[in-house]
Amino acid sequence: MTRLLIVGPPGSGKGTQAVRISERLGVVAISTGDIFRANVKGGTPLGLEAKKYIDAGDFVPDSVTNNMVRDRLQQEDVKDGFLLDGYPRTSPQVDELDSILAENGQELDAVLQLTADDEELVERLLKRAAVEGRADDTEDVIRHRLALYHEQTEVVVKRYRERGIVREVNGIGEIDEVTARVLDALGQPAA
């Protein structure tokens, strides 16, 4: 079984790599963004509660996020493993994930941390903004998002590093190169 978490700064290719790794390992990629959208679209009680915060431009509280993740990790398609993307983002969420997994006699096998130099990420995100017409993605906004990422995830990565399960992978380079590095870090042969 493979139970993984992937973390990485904005622009590191985390979403792209999550899809590739889940396909390669035959596990479900679970993004908290997808969970939110599915619950909101499905009109679930948790979705309706989350929508109130989302519509107001606020963060969805941990209690709602935790319950959505708990529900998602109890579904049949994750029994053989999963790749979490976007959760946990805080130390209390690490505790909650530990609790959710412990109820099923499980724990995380590895945390993939995609690393990249902030200056390279700013350059990459500015290029992407220009190509995709994202006028809101200014350099100031990008630098703020990177600062938030470092602030929020540092404590999460530190906690998993203490357990010896963090696998650091350079997220800069061609997509196939990064995928090969990730698979190598997980002890998986490249395709």
Summary of the structure (lengths in Angstrom):
residues: 191
radius of gyration: 16.7
end to end distance: 19.2
largest distance: 46.8
contacts: 565
relative contact order: 0.20
helix: 58%
strand: 14%
